[in-house]
């Protein structure tokens, strides 16, 4: 293959990666893909002898490494905050993110009921996640909504909620949560969070308190 063609392909790949990274809402994925794209551009600059291109993108690689190390290494503060189903802020939160919620849970529909458990996950005091569970006649709790806002989708909230804070669920009398799988991305999230497909019900996933 012609050397110049190889160089062009590297440049195009780098451009695509940079463009894709800028369209991502999950900050860690954005940083990782942007880093790879910048590294490819740096290589491209070296290959074609464009020092400014190589230097600038090498600098962007270092910036991405720095922020990724901070995101992954810094200790963060998490807290659970239960609110009433009639909370005005809760209503506004759902209304603001409703379109994005439906991208992952297309069947989402919610009208507050007295027994609803609505819990915000605060991350450095930012309301970054929301879980709404509803008990039914059998004693299980159905997940009405399990949502994390775009900038915080690195699974730290899922780990905190379903692994680190099982004591919180125990205090609420919750021993089993049942969720309906939405999109493929939502089903992947449920599996990662510890939910398992119910027997003979491929559309439902269950999580049990350990």
N, C-alpha and C positions, 0 to 999 in steps of 0.2 A: 504494500500500500504506500502511496506517495506520502512523504514526510509532512509536507504542508497540509495535506488533507487530515492527517492525524492531529496536527496542531489545531486545525479548525474545529475538529470534533471535540477536542478537549475544551476549547473556548465556548462552544455551543452548550456542552454539558454543564460547564460552570455557570453560564448565564441562566440556564433552565433551573438549576439548583437554587441560585440566588432568588430567582423569581418565585419559585415554589415556597421557599422559606418565608418570604414576605406575605404570603397568603395564609400562613398557619397561625392559629390562635393559641395553641399550646406552646408556652414559652420555651420549654426544654427542646422540643422537636424543632422549633424555629431556630434556636441557637445551634443545634447539632447540624442541621441541614445547611444553614448559612455558613457554618465553619467549613464543611466539606466543599461547598461551592467556592468559598474564598480561597481555600487551599488549592482547588483546581485552577482558579484564576491565577494564583501565584505561580503555579507550575507553568501555566500557559505563558505568563509574562516572561519567565526565565527562558522558556524554549524559543520564543520569538525575539528575545533580546530587549524586551520592553521593561527596563528597570523600574520606572514609576509604577507600572501595573503590578509588577511582582512585589514591590515594597509596600504599596498601599494594601494589597490583599493579604500580605504576610502580617501586617499590622492588625487587620480585621480578624485574622485567625487568632492572634494573641488576645484581642478583646473578647472574642467568643469563649476562649479557654478560661479567661479570668472570670467572666460572669457565670459560666457553667460551674466552675469550682465553687463560687459563692453560693449559687442556688443549691448545689448538691451537698455542700459542706457546712453551710451556716445552720446553726440551731434555730428552729422556729418555734413560735408559741402557738399552741392549739387549745381551743376551748369549745365546749358544747353549750349552746344556749337554746333552751326550749322556749317556744313562744306559743301563744294562743292561735288556734286556727283562724280566729277573726282578727288577728293582728293586722293593722293597716300596713305596716312595713312588709309583712309577709305577702299580702295581696299585691303590693307594688313590685316586690321582687319577682314574683311569678309573672306578673303582667309584662315586666320589662324583658325577661328572658324567655317568654313563652315560645317565641318562634324558634329559638335555639333548642329549647327543651324538646320540641316536637321533631327536631332533626334526629334525635336519639331515641325518643319515646313517642312515636307518632300517635299512639292511642291515649296520650295523657289528657285527662279531664279531671277537674277537681272542684268540688264544692265542700267547704268545711263541715265536718260533723263533730259533735261534742267530744267524742272519744279519740279524735285524731291526735297523734303524736307528731308534732312539727318541731324539728331540731335543726338549728343552723350550726354549721361547723365554722368557727372563727379561726382564721389563720393570720396571725399577727394582727388580730382584731378586725380583719376584713371578713365580712360574711361571704366566704368562698364556696361553701357547700350547703345543701339543704336536703334533709331527709324527712319525708312525710310517710308515716305508717298508720294503718287503720286496723283495729282488731275486728274480727268477725265472730260469728256465733260458735265456731269450732275452737276458738281460743288462739288461733294463729293470727299473725299480723301481716297484712298485705302492704307491700311497698307501693304507695300511690306515686311517689316521686323520689328519685335519688339523683341529684343533679349537682354538678360542680361547674362553676363559671369558667369561661375559656382560659384565662391566664393561669389557672391553678390545676390543670389536668396533667399532673405528673404522678398521680396515684398516692401521694402522701396523705391526702384526705381520706381516701378509701382505706388505707392501712390504719390510720389513726382511729377511724370510726369502727371498723369491723374487726380489727385485731387488738389494738391497744385499749379500746374503751368498751370491752365486753361487760365490764362492771356496770356501766351506765345502763345498758340494755337490761341487765339483771335487776337493777334497781327499779326499772319500769315494768318489770314482770314480763318482759319479752324473751322468749326462748327460741322462737322460730320466726323468720321473716320469709315471705314468699313474694317473688317479683316476676313480672311478665317480661320476657325478652322483647326488646324493641328492635332496633337495627342491629346489624352484625357488630358494629362498634360497641353498642350497649351490651350485647350478650358477652362479648369479650371482656368488657369491664366487670360484669357480674361474676364471671368465672375467676377472674383475677382477684376479686374481692372475697372469694371463698364460697360463692353460691354454687350449688350443684343442680343439674337438671333433675326434675322430679321424674320418678318412674312413670312411664306411660303418658307423660305430659311434656313433650319436647319444647313447648312454648313457655313453661314455667320453671323457675329456679328457686331453690330453697337455701337458706342459711340458718344454721343451728348454733346456738350458744354452746361454747365448749366448757 
